[in-house]
Amino acid sequence: MAKLYFRYGAMNSGKSTGLLQAAFNYQERGQRVLLAKPAVDTKGDARILSRLGVSSPVDFVIPSGADVVELFRRHAAGDDPDALLDHVDAAPVACLLVDEAQFLEPRQVDDLLRIAVLEGVPVMAYGIRTDFRTHSFPGSARLLEVAHSLEELKTICRCGRKAVFNTRKVVDAATGAGRFVFEGDQVAIDGVEVTYESLCAACYLDESGGRLG
């Protein structure tokens, strides 16, 4: 039976790089993969971006409220007129890879499980576990509940310890200096005004004044 895999880690733990490497491994062996990501992740538009400079276009984005099983079936069959990429031969799909899976809705995560179990196609979902307030993303929480396999991707804090938390910095446009913030909306895609840093628990508590959540 095909499985649903959740590979998670703090920011900058190589999640997108790992996804693109997995896709390359399949494609190098002549196997077809589909790449997808939630529409809310506007960074890179319809591409998956790695910090190492590697990128790849996705086959489809997943809008809010979308039925992921139906999206998968249409693109697997190669008969979606709105497909971002052409698959002339519509060869069988060997794997579905989903980036930024924390932004999925819980029922969309359930759809990923259905694709693995009912369609017989392995699904590898990559994402972060918690937001900058240490709260779980709904998509990540559901993945931790239903995925067949969980794998933590590790990265290090500035102090050298293992980083487990994500912190948000708001950048001053005039000075370019950043300051940590611990309140605000859960989703704020990093860019010119917002950036993120992965910290260990000790450094997080030091920056937050002992605050969690």
C-alpha positions as CSV (number, residue, x, y, z in Angstrom):
1,M,0.0,0.0,0.0
2,A,1.2,3.5,-0.8
3,K,1.8,5.8,2.1
4,L,1.5,9.4,3.1
5,Y,4.8,10.8,4.4
6,F,5.1,14.1,6.3
7,R,8.6,15.5,6.4
8,Y,8.7,18.5,8.7
9,G,11.2,20.9,10.2
10,A,11.9,24.4,11.3
11,M,12.4,27.1,8.7
12,N,15.6,26.6,6.6
13,S,15.8,22.9,7.4
14,G,16.0,22.1,3.7
15,K,12.4,21.0,3.1
16,S,12.0,22.4,-0.4
17,T,15.5,21.2,-1.3
18,G,14.6,17.7,-0.1
19,L,11.4,17.8,-2.1
20,L,13.1,18.8,-5.3
21,Q,15.8,16.2,-4.7
22,A,13.1,13.5,-4.3
23,A,11.5,14.7,-7.6
24,F,14.8,14.5,-9.4
25,N,15.4,11.0,-8.1
26,Y,12.1,9.8,-9.6
27,Q,12.5,11.7,-12.8
28,E,16.1,10.4,-13.3
29,R,14.6,6.9,-13.4
30,G,12.1,7.9,-16.0
31,Q,9.2,8.1,-13.5
32,R,6.5,10.8,-13.5
33,V,5.9,12.9,-10.5
34,L,3.4,15.7,-9.8
35,L,4.4,18.8,-7.8
36,A,1.9,20.9,-5.9
37,K,1.6,23.6,-3.3
38,P,-1.1,25.6,-1.6
39,A,-2.2,28.7,-3.4
40,V,-1.7,30.8,-0.3
41,D,2.0,30.3,-0.7
42,T,2.6,33.1,-3.2
43,K,6.4,33.1,-2.8
44,G,7.8,32.1,-6.2
45,D,4.3,32.2,-7.8
46,A,3.7,28.8,-9.3
47,R,7.3,27.5,-8.5
48,I,8.9,25.7,-5.6
49,L,12.0,27.6,-4.5
50,S,15.0,26.2,-2.6
51,R,17.4,28.4,-0.7
52,L,20.2,26.7,-2.7
53,G,18.9,28.5,-5.8
54,V,17.2,25.4,-7.3
55,S,13.6,25.7,-8.4
56,S,10.9,23.9,-10.3
57,P,7.4,24.8,-11.5
58,V,4.5,23.0,-9.9
59,D,1.9,21.0,-11.8
60,F,-0.9,22.6,-9.9
61,V,-1.7,24.8,-6.9
62,I,-4.3,24.0,-4.3
63,P,-6.8,26.8,-3.7
64,S,-8.7,27.1,-0.4
65,G,-11.6,24.8,-0.3
66,A,-10.4,22.7,-3.3
67,D,-10.9,18.9,-3.5
68,V,-7.3,17.7,-3.8
69,V,-8.3,14.2,-4.9
70,E,-10.2,15.7,-7.9
71,L,-7.3,18.0,-8.7
72,F,-4.9,15.1,-8.5
73,R,-7.0,12.9,-10.8
74,R,-7.4,15.5,-13.4
75,H,-3.7,16.3,-13.6
76,A,-2.7,12.6,-13.4
77,A,-4.9,12.0,-16.4
78,G,-3.5,15.0,-18.3
79,D,-6.9,16.3,-19.1
80,D,-7.0,19.5,-17.1
81,P,-7.3,22.5,-19.5
82,D,-5.9,24.8,-16.7
83,A,-2.8,22.6,-16.1
84,L,0.3,24.6,-15.5
85,L,2.5,22.0,-17.2
86,D,1.7,19.8,-20.2
87,H,1.9,16.0,-19.8
88,V,1.4,14.7,-23.3
89,D,1.9,11.0,-22.5
90,A,0.0,11.1,-19.2
91,A,2.2,8.3,-17.9
92,P,1.2,6.8,-14.5
93,V,2.1,9.1,-11.6
94,A,4.8,7.5,-9.3
95,C,4.6,10.1,-6.6
96,L,2.8,13.3,-5.5
97,L,5.0,15.8,-3.8
98,V,3.5,18.7,-1.9
99,D,5.4,21.7,-0.6
100,E,4.4,24.1,2.2
101,A,1.9,21.5,3.4
102,Q,1.3,23.4,6.7
103,F,-1.0,25.7,4.7
104,L,-3.4,23.0,3.7
105,E,-6.8,22.7,5.3
106,P,-7.3,19.6,7.5
107,R,-9.7,18.0,5.0
108,Q,-7.2,18.6,2.2
109,V,-4.7,16.6,4.2
110,D,-7.3,13.9,4.5
111,D,-7.5,14.0,0.7
112,L,-3.7,13.3,0.6
113,L,-4.3,10.2,2.6
114,R,-7.0,9.1,0.2
115,I,-4.7,9.6,-2.7
116,A,-2.1,7.4,-1.1
117,V,-4.5,4.7,0.0
118,L,-7.2,4.7,-2.6
119,E,-5.2,5.8,-5.7
120,G,-2.1,3.8,-4.7
121,V,0.2,6.8,-5.2
122,P,2.8,7.7,-2.5
123,V,2.4,11.3,-1.2
124,M,5.3,13.2,0.3
125,A,4.2,16.4,2.1
126,Y,6.8,18.8,3.3
127,G,6.2,21.7,5.8
128,I,6.8,23.3,9.1
129,R,5.1,22.2,12.3
130,T,4.4,25.4,14.2
131,D,4.1,29.1,13.5
132,F,6.1,32.0,15.1
133,R,3.9,31.8,18.2
134,T,4.7,28.1,18.6
135,H,1.1,27.2,17.6
136,S,0.4,24.3,15.2
137,F,-0.7,25.0,11.7
138,P,-4.0,23.2,11.0
139,G,-2.5,21.3,8.1
140,S,0.6,20.2,10.0
141,A,-1.5,19.2,13.0
142,R,-3.6,16.9,10.8
143,L,-0.6,15.5,9.0
144,L,0.9,14.6,12.4
145,E,-2.3,12.8,13.2
146,V,-2.8,10.8,10.0
147,A,0.5,10.4,8.1
148,H,1.9,6.9,7.9
149,S,5.4,8.2,8.3
150,L,6.9,11.2,10.1
151,E,10.4,12.5,9.5
152,E,11.9,15.5,11.2
153,L,14.4,17.5,9.0
154,K,16.9,19.2,11.3
155,T,18.6,22.6,11.2
156,I,20.6,24.6,13.7
157,C,20.0,27.7,15.8
158,R,22.5,30.6,15.7
159,C,23.9,29.3,19.0
160,G,24.6,25.9,17.5
161,R,21.8,23.9,19.2
162,K,19.0,22.2,17.2
163,A,16.5,24.8,16.1
164,V,12.9,23.8,16.8
165,F,10.9,27.1,16.7
166,N,10.3,29.7,14.0
167,T,10.5,33.4,14.8
168,R,9.2,36.3,12.8
169,K,11.0,39.5,12.2
170,V,9.5,42.7,10.9
171,V,12.0,44.7,8.9
172,D,12.2,48.5,9.1
173,A,12.1,49.7,5.5
174,A,14.2,52.8,6.3
175,T,17.0,51.1,8.3
176,G,16.8,47.5,7.1
177,A,17.0,46.4,10.7
178,G,14.7,43.6,11.9
179,R,12.9,43.1,15.3
180,F,11.3,40.0,16.6
181,V,7.5,40.0,16.9
182,F,5.3,37.5,18.8
183,E,1.8,38.6,17.9
184,G,0.0,38.8,14.5
185,D,-1.6,36.7,11.9
186,Q,-0.5,33.2,11.5
187,V,0.3,33.5,7.8
188,A,2.7,36.1,6.5
189,I,4.7,34.9,3.6
190,D,8.3,36.1,4.0
191,G,9.5,38.9,1.7
192,V,10.6,42.5,1.9
193,E,8.9,43.4,5.1
194,V,8.8,40.1,6.9
195,T,11.5,37.5,7.5
196,Y,12.0,34.4,9.7
197,E,14.7,32.9,11.8
198,S,14.8,29.4,13.3
199,L,15.8,29.2,17.0
200,C,16.3,26.7,19.7
201,A,14.0,26.8,22.7
202,A,16.5,28.7,24.8
203,C,17.1,31.4,22.3
204,Y,13.4,31.7,21.5
205,L,12.6,32.2,25.2
206,D,15.4,34.7,25.5
207,E,14.0,36.8,22.5
208,S,10.4,36.5,23.7
209,G,11.1,37.3,27.3
210,G,10.0,33.8,28.4
211,R,6.8,33.9,26.4
212,L,5.4,30.9,24.6
213,G,2.3,31.3,22.4
